[in-house]
């Protein structure tokens, strides 16, 4: 079962002079990603957004300090939070060293810019998984390259006809499902189709006790 670092690994523990110390890294920062590699997570889940000047960045929320990310340039954003890195930096500093589930955020322009980025850069995608709640993202990426490892994110439960339609439309290779809604029947269905099942988000040790361990990977805020 894959241990998947949710937006990187944000907590660093070390011992100095016999005392335990803690460092807290911002989520989706370069330090959190590098810490996940050092902590020997199997994968990282990382978020992609785009800025006003069409730069793809690693960031989860649609807003930063009440301002929409898409209405700010990357330089504007750095003035607010200089821990936010570009996808270009991520692909150079992180992607070659660990498997990554990219969670594509926002409207379909994010996927369009991602396709442009992939066309213009010579990047190995052997470690790359691409996922989204937004079906337009999956459609755009699948039309660009049907060999990409694509996955759909959802909560709730889908009927089998819906699952089959998603598989057929987007050639999905994995699903990512909210753990409280994950039924054995969902896992069994996808397992029969040779599709990996990941679940999100393991936030506490209490959550971990209840998460279905039949899954292929758990997206987690800590190393379990």
C-alpha positions in Angstrom: 0.0 0.0 0.0 1.4 3.4 -1.0 2.0 6.0 1.6 1.1 9.3 -0.1 2.2 12.6 1.4 -0.7 15.1 1.3 0.7 18.3 -0.2 4.1 17.1 0.9 5.3 16.2 4.4 5.0 19.4 6.5 6.4 18.2 9.8 10.1 17.6 10.4 11.3 16.0 13.7 15.0 16.0 14.7 17.0 15.5 17.8 19.7 17.9 19.0 21.6 17.8 22.2 19.3 15.0 23.4 16.1 17.1 22.9 13.4 16.6 20.2 12.7 19.5 18.0 10.0 20.2 15.4 10.0 22.2 12.2 6.8 23.0 10.4 6.9 23.5 6.6 4.1 25.1 4.5 2.1 22.6 2.5 2.9 22.5 -1.2 6.2 24.1 -0.6 9.5 22.8 -1.9 10.6 22.0 1.6 7.5 20.0 2.3 8.1 18.0 -0.9 11.7 17.4 -0.2 10.8 16.4 3.4 8.4 13.8 2.0 11.2 12.3 -0.1 13.5 12.2 3.0 10.7 10.7 5.1 10.5 7.9 2.4 6.9 8.4 1.4 6.0 6.4 -1.7 4.2 9.2 -3.4 3.3 12.9 -3.1 -0.1 14.5 -3.8 0.5 18.0 -5.1 -1.9 20.7 -6.3 -1.7 22.8 -9.5 -3.3 26.2 -10.1 -2.6 28.9 -12.7 -1.8 32.6 -12.2 -2.9 35.8 -14.1 0.3 35.6 -16.2 -0.5 31.9 -17.0 2.2 30.4 -14.8 1.3 27.1 -13.3 2.0 27.0 -9.5 1.8 24.4 -6.8 -1.0 25.7 -4.6 -4.4 24.3 -3.4 -6.8 27.2 -2.6 -8.6 29.3 -5.2 -7.9 32.4 -3.1 -4.9 33.8 -1.2 -5.6 36.6 1.4 -9.1 37.0 -0.2 -7.7 37.6 -3.7 -8.3 35.1 -6.4 -5.2 33.3 -7.5 -6.1 33.7 -11.2 -6.2 37.5 -10.8 -2.7 37.7 -9.4 0.6 37.4 -11.3 3.2 35.0 -9.9 5.3 37.9 -8.7 2.2 39.3 -6.9 1.7 35.9 -5.2 5.4 35.7 -4.1 5.0 39.0 -2.3 2.2 37.4 -0.2 3.8 34.0 0.1 7.3 33.3 -1.2 7.1 29.6 -0.4 4.8 29.0 -3.5 6.8 27.4 -6.3 6.1 26.9 -10.0 5.4 23.6 -11.7 8.6 24.1 -13.6 10.6 24.1 -10.3 8.6 21.1 -9.1 9.3 19.1 -12.2 13.1 19.8 -11.9 13.5 19.4 -8.1 10.9 16.8 -7.1 9.3 14.8 -9.9 12.4 12.9 -10.9 12.8 11.5 -7.4 9.3 10.3 -6.3 5.9 9.3 -7.8 3.5 12.3 -7.8 -0.3 12.6 -8.0 -1.0 16.0 -9.5 -4.4 17.3 -8.3 -5.5 19.8 -11.0 -7.5 22.7 -9.6 -9.7 25.4 -11.1 -11.4 25.6 -14.5 -10.4 23.8 -17.7 -7.8 26.5 -18.5 -5.5 24.8 -15.9 -5.5 21.6 -18.0 -5.0 23.6 -21.2 -2.0 25.4 -19.7 -0.7 22.0 -18.4 -0.9 20.6 -21.9 1.0 23.6 -23.3 3.6 23.1 -20.5 4.1 19.4 -21.4 4.4 20.2 -25.1 7.1 22.9 -24.4 9.2 21.0 -21.9 11.1 17.7 -22.2 9.8 16.1 -19.0 9.8 12.4 -18.1 6.3 11.5 -16.9 7.1 8.0 -15.6 6.4 9.2 -12.0 3.4 11.4 -12.9 -0.2 10.6 -12.1 -2.8 13.3 -13.1 -6.2 13.6 -11.2 -9.1 16.0 -10.9 -12.6 16.5 -9.7 -13.2 18.4 -12.9 -14.0 16.1 -15.8 -13.0 18.7 -18.3 -9.4 18.4 -17.1 -9.5 14.7 -17.7 -11.0 15.1 -21.1 -8.3 17.6 -22.2 -5.4 15.6 -20.9 -6.8 12.3 -22.4 -7.2 14.0 -25.8 -3.6 15.3 -25.6 -2.1 11.9 -24.7 -4.2 8.8 -24.0 -1.1 7.2 -22.4 -1.1 9.6 -19.4 -1.9 8.0 -16.1 -5.3 9.7 -15.4 -7.5 9.4 -12.3 -10.8 10.8 -11.2 -11.4 12.2 -7.7 -14.8 12.0 -6.0 -16.6 11.6 -2.8 -19.9 9.8 -2.4 -20.6 6.6 -4.2 -21.1 6.0 -7.9 -23.2 3.4 -9.5 -21.4 0.9 -11.7 -22.7 2.5 -14.9 -21.1 5.8 -13.9 -17.8 4.1 -13.1 -17.8 2.4 -16.5 -18.6 5.6 -18.3 -15.6 7.4 -16.6 -13.3 4.6 -17.5 -14.4 4.6 -21.1 -14.4 8.4 -21.5 -11.1 9.2 -20.0 -9.2 5.9 -19.9 -8.6 6.3 -16.2 -6.0 4.2 -14.4 -6.9 5.1 -10.8 -9.5 6.7 -8.6 -9.2 8.8 -5.5 -12.1 8.6 -3.1 -12.9 10.3 0.2 -12.3 7.6 2.9 -15.7 7.9 4.7 -17.5 7.1 1.4 -15.3 4.2 0.4 -17.2 1.0 0.2 -15.8 -2.5 -0.3 -17.9 -2.8 -3.4 -16.2 0.2 -4.9 -12.7 -1.2 -4.3 -13.7 -4.6 -5.6 -15.2 -3.1 -8.8 -12.1 -1.2 -9.6 -9.8 -4.0 -8.7 -11.5 -6.2 -11.2 -10.8 -3.5 -13.8 -7.1 -3.3 -12.8 -7.6 0.3 -11.6 -5.8 1.5 -8.5 -7.9 2.9 -5.6 -6.4 5.7 -3.5 -8.2 7.3 -0.6 -8.1 10.8 1.1 -7.4 12.3 3.5 -5.9 10.6 6.5 -5.6 13.5 9.0 -5.2 11.8 12.4 -4.3 8.4 13.9 -8.0 8.0 14.8 -8.9 8.4 11.1 -6.3 5.7 10.2 -8.0 3.1 12.4 -11.2 3.4 10.3 -9.8 3.8 6.8 -10.3 0.7 4.6 -6.9 -1.0 4.2 -7.8 -2.8 1.0 -6.9 0.4 -0.9 -3.7 0.8 -3.0 -2.7 4.0 -1.3 -3.6 6.4 1.5 -3.2 10.1 1.1 -2.1 11.3 4.5 -1.0 14.3 6.5 1.5 12.2 8.4 3.7 9.2 7.9 1.8 6.2 9.1 
